[in-house]
């Protein structure tokens, strides 16, 4: 029995009339406003709850506006000769961004957006009206991944006959996709429906990640049955993580567990029993594959099937074997039907899996008539390519020389790396002013990139200069995250003393951990509920080096109230040594004042 859905209803006494009533048909078909084109320079964005936006998404929307025009109007109100933008923040930002993109690489033929089409209300919306308008504007739901796949497949079919790369570009422009996203969707659409339906952006259980789905699509192009077996084996988070860590090993294990998923690992030195491998290859071939193989030998399928059976019987009677060697490995590595997984170590061979049973079957049949059973019949199998033993031997020699050269390069690189380590040990005692500035810039940028929200939280709630008014009230709240981080980073980089600049930024970060949560809003982007989870990830509760370092850094700067509010989160003994210079009141403290004292 499905659980009962709980519906939250607004009490009737609090219900308000709709801003634009669409529950009845108005005979005059009018509404309170006009549709006009508004120049960008006349638009002023109203305060909006959407603070964080994806830069790539804004660029994609800018391209769509420049190329296809504006299909959905924004909403605003004329006030003091300018237009207050109530809804359409992303369209406005994309229109402004178009002035940076137009004429640049990839946007050569496009012109920047000059105006936005807007519905201009004939009355000034109240803060309550703005909140209701923006809530509906921000309530749109993104397409599910399955719907994105279907949308892409429809567009891909519509532009059939156009060169591949041009086709991708057209669809990216039309649907507002990044090229990487488009290629991912293209791979996903080649998968069988049961596999494709399991693809998820944040997978759990037996779902497939985007990267793993792409790899399964690559396998599917060579061996659909093997791809289905690999996908079926991903039945838990643990197995999916194994596949993502080492897909080559995962594919190999899949073939061992599922005998119907045909695959042979091509590893020099491995000995194959010809009769057994002929039978495996024959069992893995359907009637179409057998017919295609027979046609290459100018035989009817029935005659070719009998030739395979004779080969199996002959191989059994002579106990024929096939020893895989370097020459065959190199040849099969280049074949389009094989799966190749390169090793990160240049001295370790790539893992090669043969997935086409007809290829090995023909090779084994060619080798049946060799008298030397430990030698691959290269002349017989590769006669069509006119490859001679001397050519293959020369190729093997070249490969051996290349491996020796790679080993030598690796040794030289290792010696150079060790020398660099010794230089670092020595330089740490003699750091120059330029290196100190470089250190400051490196660490400040890393802090801002990795912990930008935490820095904004600490600075936004401790510095009045980093706050802005909330509507028409006397309350204030932090400015947008990007604004605060940018200002704090610039201040740290502009400080003449590199250590002071780095210290100030670090203290802004550390202050986030020692704020009294009662002085912070609970919700919103920089609310305590959301940020507290991030703080716990960085410095989990209980004793630890990070928490101890934060307390040691910030304790001399904190007033009694803040100490009392957060002390239990940082002090885990009965005694605490109060540092000299501790403030005696709860007055606002500016860290820069303390640093300069």
Helices and strands as residue ranges (DSSP letters): G 12-14, E 33-39, G 40-42, E 43-45, H 55-68, E 74-79, E 82-87, H 89-101, E 115-121, H 127-137, H 145-158, H 164-175, H 179-189, H 193-196, H 210-222, H 224-233, H 237-245, H 247-257, E 264-266, E 271-273, H 274-284, H 287-296, H 301-318, E 321-323, H 326-333, E 338-341, E 351-354, H 357-367, H 378-381, G 383-385, H 389-427, H 433-462, G 464-466, E 467-469, E 476-478, H 481-494, H 498-511, G 517-519, H 528-538, H 545-554, G 555-557, H 560-570, H 591-596
